[in-house]
Amino acid sequence: MTISFNNIPDAVRTPNVYTEIDNSRALGNRLVQNPHKALIVAQRTTEGSVEPLVLTAITNNNLADGYFGPGSQLARMCAVFKSNNPNTELWAVALSDEAAGIKASCVIRTSVALSATGGSCSGGGTYFLLVNGVKCYTAMTSGWSTADANSAIIAKINADSTLPVVASTIATSAVCITAVNKGEAGNYIDVRANYYMGQSDPACFVDSAQITAMAGGTTNSDLGDAWAVIDNERFNYIIQPYVDAANLTEIETELEDRFGPMINLQGHGFAALRGTAASCTTLGNTRNSPHNTIMGCYDSPTDPAEWAASLGAVAAWNLNNDPARPLQFLKLKGVLAPPVANRFTRSERDTLLYDGIATYYVDPGGYVLIERCITTYQLNAVGIADPSYLDIQTLATLGEIRDQFLIRMTNRFIIPRYKLADDGYPVQPGAYIVTPATVRQECISLFTALRDDGLVENLDDFIENLIVERNQTDVNRVDVLLPPDLVNQFRVLASTIRFIL
């Protein structure tokens, strides 16, 4: 019997006891902890201390405002992510506003009732204003003019630098609210009053204040600018604020490349859309990527960029813990539900789930929960319906299996520099020689551990259909066909009651 050594030469003559350390079997049949990383790509403001296109670690919730400018897309998304998931390693890449872009804006028009002497506010009250779901409640004081009321609203909004807007006066009877970032995404920022039950405009307003929707924002930044920055970095989750066709194509293409076998950087995208059921369906039917998730969130007071950050954060934590376990009914912190009248019905949500749009559910307490987190993949290459990558758990589980297979085989055979021989070769104990049969046994051992971890089932079928063979043209290569049966998710329980009187 000949034992192979890496560092002790056979010809040594100097007396001593020499011992080398070999970790190729150190892990036994255990799976390896595989911590994930998340990335957010979005726009900064010029107040941020970190320049554009610099990969930056976000280690706590207080850094993003200083790094990227308070109120910026990126700072807000980082804050929401950290509030939902303080544990997953988070990185960020800031984009500049596009030079040709325009900032979205809206107008609030107020008119106070006149006192008997005219020209001033008759009575007080509170104006219950929400900007991006954040309370900007403003007390009205008896004796104020319309200009006074507007000035108070402006001061209240501008006192909170974390808001995605700034306010200014455009006339004595109007407040102008302008997004801090340029681009179409600013059109989705919500400004509304009296969101909560029992709220109404103050008595001193002649009529309800008129608020136009945010509009006029054009030209989002280009996600493609970030890819060179993260070229060789693995991020399991990439969250971004855009749903325009150009940027969705950018991220889908990048994620497809990253998931490929020769790159294997993994990665799943998250975005959200503020739109009616019909507009969500329209967008969903234009996409077809197993690597991207878009959630519809019509009429929420919270910016869809923050919905995306919340969804990505919750998914990152839970899929890293167990990639096969469903995400249904997990809470999304930091986002407000739409009013009851504008929440998607069950039938609308069911339609969305056939059109590539992930859905939410609002519990009796008004909290937003994930209902079903799907990808936008719907059709195969020839346009036939294909549910194989419908649920995010499928590729998450396959990604974990691929990682564990890579770790096991590289540690066991590739790094220790094994030689390769045909089955039947008389491999002596301790020799660095492997055969296809040895690789097969290692595959079975690994998938037994994956079965025990709840990621695959029907191990006997796996073993029966497993193929491990030496490549016919490259004598230094082993080819393996792995046929795992993935564990599924328990989503629907159907029953019938056949009663007797």
C-alpha positions as CSV (number, residue, x, y, z in Angstrom):
1,M,0.0,0.0,0.0
2,T,1.3,3.5,-0.9
3,I,0.0,6.5,0.9
4,S,0.2,9.8,-1.1
5,F,1.6,12.9,0.6
6,N,1.4,16.5,-0.6
7,N,4.3,18.0,1.4
8,I,6.4,15.2,2.7
9,P,8.9,13.9,0.1
10,D,9.5,10.2,-0.3
11,A,13.2,10.7,-0.4
12,V,13.6,12.5,3.0
13,R,16.5,11.0,5.1
14,T,16.6,13.5,8.0
15,P,15.3,11.8,11.1
16,N,12.2,13.3,12.6
17,V,8.4,12.9,12.7
18,Y,6.8,14.8,9.9
19,T,3.0,15.4,9.8
20,E,1.0,17.2,7.2
21,I,-2.6,18.3,7.5
22,D,-5.3,17.4,4.8
23,N,-8.8,18.9,5.1
24,S,-10.3,17.2,2.1
25,R,-12.5,15.0,4.5
26,A,-12.9,17.5,7.3
27,L,-16.5,18.3,6.6
28,G,-17.6,14.7,6.5
29,N,-21.1,14.6,5.1
30,R,-22.2,17.9,6.5
31,L,-23.6,20.7,4.3
32,V,-21.6,24.0,4.5
33,Q,-23.1,27.2,5.7
34,N,-23.5,29.5,2.7
35,P,-24.1,33.1,3.8
36,H,-25.7,35.2,1.1
37,K,-25.1,38.9,0.1
38,A,-27.6,41.4,-1.2
39,L,-27.0,44.5,-3.4
40,I,-29.2,47.6,-4.0
41,V,-28.6,49.7,-7.1
42,A,-30.4,53.1,-7.1
43,Q,-29.9,56.8,-7.4
44,R,-28.0,59.1,-5.0
45,T,-28.2,62.8,-4.6
46,T,-25.3,65.2,-4.8
47,E,-25.4,65.5,-0.9
48,G,-24.1,62.0,-0.6
49,S,-20.4,61.5,0.4
50,V,-19.9,58.4,-1.7
51,E,-19.3,59.0,-5.4
52,P,-21.4,57.2,-8.0
53,L,-20.5,53.7,-9.1
54,V,-18.6,52.8,-5.9
55,L,-19.4,49.4,-4.3
56,T,-20.2,50.3,-0.6
57,A,-20.9,48.1,2.4
58,I,-24.0,49.1,4.4
59,T,-23.2,47.7,7.9
60,N,-25.9,49.6,9.8
61,N,-29.0,51.6,9.2
62,N,-27.5,55.0,9.9
63,L,-24.9,55.0,7.1
64,A,-27.0,55.3,3.9
65,D,-28.2,58.9,4.4
66,G,-24.7,60.2,4.7
67,Y,-23.3,58.0,1.9
68,F,-26.0,58.7,-0.7
69,G,-27.9,61.8,0.4
70,P,-30.9,61.8,2.7
71,G,-34.2,61.1,0.8
72,S,-32.4,59.6,-2.1
73,Q,-33.8,56.4,-3.7
74,L,-30.7,54.5,-2.5
75,A,-30.7,55.8,1.0
76,R,-34.4,55.0,1.5
77,M,-34.1,51.5,0.0
78,C,-31.1,50.7,2.2
79,A,-33.0,51.9,5.3
80,V,-36.1,49.7,4.5
81,F,-33.9,46.7,3.8
82,K,-32.1,47.0,7.1
83,S,-35.3,47.5,9.0
84,N,-36.6,44.2,7.6
85,N,-33.3,42.3,7.6
86,P,-30.4,43.6,9.7
87,N,-28.4,40.4,9.3
88,T,-27.8,39.7,5.6
89,E,-24.7,41.4,4.3
90,L,-25.8,44.4,2.3
91,W,-23.9,46.4,-0.3
92,A,-24.9,49.3,-2.5
93,V,-24.0,51.0,-5.7
94,A,-25.1,54.6,-6.3
95,L,-26.2,55.9,-9.7
96,S,-26.2,59.5,-10.7
97,D,-29.4,61.2,-12.0
98,E,-29.4,61.1,-15.8
99,A,-28.4,64.5,-17.1
100,A,-31.4,64.5,-19.5
101,G,-33.8,63.4,-16.8
102,I,-36.6,65.6,-15.3
103,K,-37.8,65.5,-11.7
104,A,-41.4,64.5,-11.1
105,S,-43.6,67.0,-9.2
106,C,-47.1,67.7,-7.9
107,V,-49.1,70.5,-6.5
108,I,-51.2,70.9,-3.3
109,R,-53.8,73.6,-3.5
110,T,-55.4,74.8,-0.2
111,S,-57.9,77.5,0.5
112,V,-58.8,78.6,4.0
113,A,-62.2,79.8,5.0
114,L,-62.4,83.5,5.8
115,S,-63.3,84.9,9.2
116,A,-66.1,87.4,9.5
117,T,-63.6,90.2,9.0
118,G,-62.1,88.3,5.9
119,G,-58.6,87.3,4.9
120,S,-57.8,84.8,7.7
121,C,-58.4,81.3,8.8
122,S,-61.6,80.7,10.6
123,G,-60.9,78.0,13.2
124,G,-57.9,75.6,13.4
125,G,-57.4,71.9,12.9
126,T,-54.8,69.5,11.5
127,Y,-54.0,68.8,7.9
128,F,-53.3,65.0,7.8
129,L,-50.8,64.9,5.0
130,L,-48.7,61.8,4.1
131,V,-45.7,62.0,1.8
132,N,-44.4,58.6,0.7
133,G,-46.3,57.1,3.6
134,V,-44.6,59.4,6.2
135,K,-46.7,61.6,8.4
136,C,-46.3,65.3,7.6
137,Y,-49.2,66.4,9.8
138,T,-49.5,70.2,10.0
139,A,-51.5,72.1,12.6
140,M,-53.6,75.0,11.2
141,T,-53.8,78.1,13.4
142,S,-56.8,80.4,13.6
143,G,-56.1,83.7,11.9
144,W,-53.8,82.2,9.2
145,S,-54.2,83.1,5.6
146,T,-53.9,80.6,2.8
147,A,-50.3,81.6,2.3
148,D,-49.7,81.0,6.0
149,A,-51.2,77.5,5.7
150,N,-49.1,76.7,2.7
151,S,-45.9,78.0,4.4
152,A,-46.6,75.7,7.4
153,I,-47.1,72.7,5.0
154,I,-43.8,73.5,3.2
155,A,-41.9,73.8,6.5
156,K,-43.3,70.5,7.8
157,I,-42.2,68.6,4.6
158,N,-38.8,70.2,4.4
159,A,-38.1,69.6,8.0
160,D,-37.8,65.8,7.2
161,S,-34.7,65.5,5.0
162,T,-35.3,61.7,4.6
163,L,-38.4,62.3,2.4
164,P,-37.9,61.8,-1.3
165,V,-39.2,65.3,-2.1
166,V,-38.7,69.0,-1.3
167,A,-41.5,71.5,-1.1
168,S,-41.7,75.1,-2.3
169,T,-44.2,77.9,-3.0
170,I,-45.4,78.5,-6.6
171,A,-48.2,80.8,-5.7
172,T,-50.0,82.0,-2.6
173,S,-52.6,79.3,-3.1
174,A,-50.3,76.3,-4.0
175,V,-47.5,74.2,-2.7
176,C,-45.1,72.6,-5.2
177,I,-43.6,69.2,-4.2
178,T,-40.6,68.1,-6.3
179,A,-38.8,64.7,-6.2
180,V,-35.1,64.9,-5.1
181,N,-34.1,62.4,-7.9
182,K,-34.8,62.7,-11.6
183,G,-36.5,60.0,-13.5
184,E,-39.7,58.1,-14.1
185,A,-39.5,56.5,-10.7
186,G,-40.4,59.8,-9.1
187,N,-43.8,59.6,-10.7
188,Y,-44.6,56.8,-8.3
189,I,-44.0,58.8,-5.1
190,D,-47.3,59.2,-3.3
191,V,-48.7,62.4,-1.7
192,R,-52.1,62.1,-0.1
193,A,-54.2,63.3,2.8
194,N,-56.5,61.6,5.3
195,Y,-55.2,58.1,4.8
196,Y,-56.2,56.7,8.2
197,M,-59.8,56.1,9.3
198,G,-61.4,59.2,11.0
199,Q,-59.2,61.8,9.3
200,S,-60.5,64.7,7.3
201,D,-59.3,68.1,6.2
202,P,-59.3,70.9,8.9
203,A,-62.5,72.9,9.3
204,C,-60.7,76.0,8.2
205,F,-60.4,74.7,4.6
206,V,-63.1,76.0,2.3
207,D,-63.0,72.7,0.3
208,S,-60.8,69.7,0.5
209,A,-57.2,70.5,-0.5
210,Q,-56.5,69.4,-4.1
211,I,-53.5,67.2,-4.6
212,T,-52.4,66.3,-8.1
213,A,-50.5,63.1,-8.6
214,M,-46.7,63.2,-9.0
215,A,-45.9,63.3,-12.7
216,G,-43.5,64.7,-15.3
217,G,-40.5,62.6,-14.2
218,T,-38.6,61.3,-17.2
219,T,-35.4,59.2,-18.0
220,N,-34.4,56.8,-15.3
221,S,-30.7,56.1,-14.7
222,D,-29.1,53.2,-16.4
223,L,-28.7,50.0,-14.4
224,G,-26.1,48.8,-16.9
225,D,-23.6,51.4,-15.5
226,A,-23.3,49.2,-12.3
227,W,-22.4,45.9,-13.8
228,A,-18.7,46.7,-14.4
229,V,-18.5,47.7,-10.7
230,I,-19.7,44.3,-9.5
231,D,-18.1,42.3,-12.3
232,N,-16.6,39.5,-10.2
233,E,-18.6,39.9,-7.0
234,R,-21.4,37.5,-6.1
235,F,-24.7,38.9,-4.9
236,N,-27.5,36.5,-4.3
237,Y,-30.1,39.3,-4.4
238,I,-30.1,42.5,-6.5
239,I,-32.8,45.0,-5.7
240,Q,-33.5,48.0,-7.9
241,P,-36.3,50.7,-8.3
242,Y,-37.0,50.6,-12.0
243,V,-39.7,49.0,-14.1
244,D,-39.0,50.6,-17.5
245,A,-38.3,48.2,-20.3
246,A,-34.7,49.2,-20.8
247,N,-33.7,48.6,-17.2
248,L,-35.7,45.4,-16.8
249,T,-33.9,44.0,-19.9
250,E,-30.6,45.1,-18.4
251,I,-31.1,43.3,-15.1
252,E,-32.6,40.2,-16.7
253,T,-29.7,39.9,-19.1
254,E,-27.1,40.4,-16.3
255,L,-28.7,37.9,-14.0
256,E,-29.0,35.3,-16.7
257,D,-25.3,35.7,-17.4
258,R,-24.5,35.5,-13.7
259,F,-26.5,32.3,-13.3
260,G,-24.7,30.5,-16.1
261,P,-22.5,27.5,-15.3
262,M,-19.2,29.1,-16.4
263,I,-19.8,32.2,-14.2
264,N,-21.9,30.9,-11.4
265,L,-22.3,34.2,-9.5
266,Q,-26.0,33.5,-8.9
267,G,-28.4,36.4,-8.2
268,H,-32.1,37.1,-8.2
269,G,-33.7,40.5,-8.9
270,F,-36.5,42.3,-7.1
271,A,-38.6,45.3,-8.2
272,A,-42.1,46.6,-7.6
273,L,-44.7,48.3,-9.7
274,R,-47.3,50.9,-8.7
275,G,-50.1,50.2,-11.0
276,T,-53.7,48.9,-11.4
277,A,-54.2,45.2,-11.9
278,A,-54.6,45.8,-15.6
279,S,-51.3,47.7,-15.9
280,C,-49.5,45.1,-13.7
281,T,-50.8,42.4,-16.1
282,T,-49.6,44.4,-19.1
283,L,-46.1,44.8,-17.7
284,G,-45.9,41.2,-16.5
285,N,-46.8,39.8,-19.9
286,T,-43.9,41.7,-21.4
287,R,-41.3,40.0,-19.2
288,N,-40.2,36.3,-19.0
289,S,-37.3,35.9,-16.7
290,P,-36.8,33.2,-14.1
291,H,-34.2,35.5,-12.4
292,N,-36.5,38.5,-11.6
293,T,-39.5,39.2,-9.4
294,I,-41.8,42.1,-9.7
295,M,-44.5,42.8,-7.1
296,G,-47.6,44.8,-7.9
297,C,-48.5,47.4,-5.2
298,Y,-51.3,49.7,-6.6
299,D,-52.2,52.8,-4.6
300,S,-49.9,52.2,-1.6
301,P,-48.7,55.4,0.1
302,T,-45.2,53.9,0.0
303,D,-42.9,54.2,-2.9
304,P,-42.6,51.0,-4.9
305,A,-38.8,51.2,-4.6
306,E,-39.2,50.7,-0.9
307,W,-41.6,47.8,-1.5
308,A,-38.9,46.2,-3.6
309,A,-36.3,46.8,-0.8
310,S,-38.7,45.3,1.8
311,L,-39.5,42.3,-0.4
312,G,-35.9,41.7,-1.3
313,A,-34.8,41.9,2.4
314,V,-37.4,39.4,3.6
315,A,-36.7,37.0,0.8
316,A,-32.9,37.3,1.3
317,W,-33.1,36.3,5.0
318,N,-35.6,33.5,4.6
319,L,-34.3,31.9,1.4
320,N,-30.8,31.9,2.8
321,N,-32.1,30.0,5.8
322,D,-34.2,27.6,3.7
323,P,-34.4,28.1,-0.1
324,A,-37.2,25.6,-0.4
325,R,-39.6,27.0,2.2
326,P,-42.4,29.2,0.9
327,L,-42.4,33.0,1.7
328,Q,-46.1,33.2,2.0
329,F,-47.5,35.5,4.8
330,L,-44.2,36.9,5.9
331,K,-44.6,40.6,6.9
332,L,-43.1,43.4,4.8
333,K,-42.1,46.1,7.2
334,G,-41.9,49.8,6.2
335,V,-44.7,49.7,3.6
336,L,-48.3,50.8,3.9
337,A,-51.2,48.9,2.4
338,P,-53.4,50.5,-0.2
339,P,-56.9,51.6,1.0
340,V,-59.3,48.7,1.2
341,A,-61.2,49.8,-2.0
342,N,-58.0,49.7,-4.0
343,R,-56.5,46.4,-2.9
344,F,-56.4,43.7,-5.5
345,T,-59.2,41.1,-5.2
346,R,-58.4,37.4,-4.9
347,S,-59.4,36.9,-8.5
348,E,-57.2,39.8,-9.6
349,R,-54.3,38.4,-7.6
350,D,-54.8,35.0,-9.2
351,T,-54.7,36.6,-12.6
352,L,-51.5,38.4,-11.7
353,L,-49.9,35.1,-10.6
354,Y,-50.5,33.8,-14.2
355,D,-49.0,37.0,-15.6
356,G,-45.6,37.1,-13.9
357,I,-46.5,39.5,-11.0
358,A,-45.9,38.6,-7.4
359,T,-48.7,39.3,-5.0
360,Y,-49.2,40.6,-1.4
361,Y,-52.0,40.2,1.1
362,V,-53.2,42.6,3.8
363,D,-53.9,41.0,7.2
364,P,-56.8,42.1,9.5
365,G,-54.4,44.5,11.3
366,G,-53.6,46.3,8.0
367,Y,-50.1,44.9,7.7
368,V,-48.7,43.9,4.3
369,L,-47.7,40.3,3.9
370,I,-46.2,38.4,1.0
371,E,-48.8,36.2,-0.6
372,R,-46.8,34.4,-3.3
373,C,-43.4,35.4,-4.5
374,I,-43.1,34.3,-8.2
375,T,-40.7,35.1,-11.0
376,T,-41.8,36.7,-14.3
377,Y,-41.0,33.5,-16.2
378,Q,-44.2,32.2,-17.9
379,L,-43.3,30.8,-21.4
380,N,-40.6,28.5,-22.8
381,A,-38.5,29.5,-25.9
382,V,-41.3,28.7,-28.3
383,G,-44.0,30.5,-26.4
384,I,-45.7,27.6,-24.7
385,A,-46.8,28.0,-21.1
386,D,-44.1,26.6,-18.8
387,P,-44.4,26.8,-14.9
388,S,-41.0,25.2,-14.3
389,Y,-39.5,28.4,-12.9
390,L,-42.7,29.9,-11.6
391,D,-41.8,30.1,-7.9
392,I,-38.7,31.8,-6.6
393,Q,-37.9,28.7,-4.5
394,T,-37.1,26.6,-7.6
395,L,-34.0,28.5,-8.6
396,A,-33.1,29.3,-5.0
397,T,-33.1,25.6,-4.2
398,L,-31.2,24.7,-7.4
399,G,-28.6,27.4,-6.6
400,E,-28.1,26.0,-3.1
401,I,-27.7,22.5,-4.5
402,R,-25.2,23.7,-7.1
403,D,-23.2,25.6,-4.4
404,Q,-23.1,22.5,-2.1
405,F,-22.1,20.3,-5.0
406,L,-19.3,22.7,-6.0
407,I,-18.0,23.0,-2.4
408,R,-18.1,19.2,-1.8
409,M,-16.4,18.2,-5.1
410,T,-13.7,21.0,-5.0
411,N,-12.8,20.3,-1.4
412,R,-12.9,16.5,-1.8
413,F,-11.1,16.1,-5.2
414,I,-10.1,19.2,-7.1
415,I,-8.2,21.2,-4.5
416,P,-6.3,18.1,-3.2
417,R,-5.2,17.4,-6.8
418,Y,-6.6,13.9,-7.4
419,K,-5.6,11.8,-10.3
420,L,-8.3,10.1,-12.4
421,A,-8.6,6.4,-13.3
422,D,-11.2,4.1,-14.8
423,D,-13.6,2.2,-12.6
424,G,-12.0,-1.1,-11.6
425,Y,-8.6,0.5,-11.0
426,P,-7.0,-0.9,-7.8
427,V,-6.9,2.3,-5.8
428,Q,-4.9,1.9,-2.7
429,P,-6.0,3.4,0.6
430,G,-4.5,6.9,1.0
431,A,-3.7,7.3,-2.7
432,Y,-4.8,10.5,-4.5
433,I,-6.6,8.6,-7.2
434,V,-10.4,8.9,-8.0
435,T,-12.6,6.8,-10.2
436,P,-16.1,7.7,-11.6
437,A,-17.5,5.2,-9.1
438,T,-15.9,7.2,-6.2
439,V,-17.4,10.4,-7.5
440,R,-20.8,8.6,-7.7
441,Q,-20.6,7.6,-4.1
442,E,-19.7,11.2,-3.1
443,C,-22.8,12.4,-5.1
444,I,-25.0,10.0,-3.3
445,S,-23.6,11.0,0.1
446,L,-24.1,14.7,-0.7
447,F,-27.7,14.3,-1.9
448,T,-28.5,12.2,1.2
449,A,-27.5,15.2,3.2
450,L,-29.5,17.5,1.0
451,R,-32.5,15.1,1.5
452,D,-32.0,15.2,5.2
453,D,-31.9,19.0,5.0
454,G,-35.3,19.1,3.3
455,L,-34.2,20.2,-0.1
456,V,-34.7,17.1,-2.2
457,E,-36.9,14.0,-2.0
458,N,-37.2,10.5,-3.5
459,L,-33.5,9.7,-3.0
460,D,-33.9,6.1,-4.4
461,D,-35.0,7.5,-7.7
462,F,-32.1,9.9,-7.7
463,I,-29.6,7.1,-7.1
464,E,-31.2,5.0,-9.8
465,N,-31.0,7.7,-12.4
466,L,-27.7,9.2,-11.4
467,I,-25.1,8.9,-14.2
468,V,-21.3,9.4,-13.5
469,E,-19.0,8.6,-16.4
470,R,-15.6,9.4,-17.7
471,N,-15.7,11.8,-20.7
472,Q,-15.1,10.0,-24.0
473,T,-12.9,12.7,-25.5
474,D,-11.2,14.3,-22.5
475,V,-9.5,11.7,-20.3
476,N,-9.1,14.3,-17.5
477,R,-12.9,14.9,-17.2
478,V,-15.8,13.2,-15.4
479,D,-19.4,14.0,-16.6
480,V,-22.2,13.8,-14.1
481,L,-26.0,13.8,-14.6
482,L,-27.7,14.8,-11.3
483,P,-31.5,14.2,-11.4
484,P,-32.8,15.6,-8.0
485,D,-36.5,15.7,-7.2
486,L,-36.9,19.1,-5.5
487,V,-39.0,19.4,-2.4
488,N,-42.1,21.5,-3.2
489,Q,-44.1,24.1,-1.2
490,F,-47.4,23.5,0.6
491,R,-49.5,26.3,-0.8
492,V,-53.1,25.0,-1.4
493,L,-55.3,22.6,0.6
494,A,-58.5,21.8,-1.2
495,S,-61.3,19.9,0.4
496,T,-65.0,19.1,0.0
497,I,-67.6,18.5,2.7
498,R,-70.3,16.0,1.8
499,F,-72.8,16.2,4.6
500,I,-75.8,14.2,5.7
501,L,-78.8,15.6,7.4
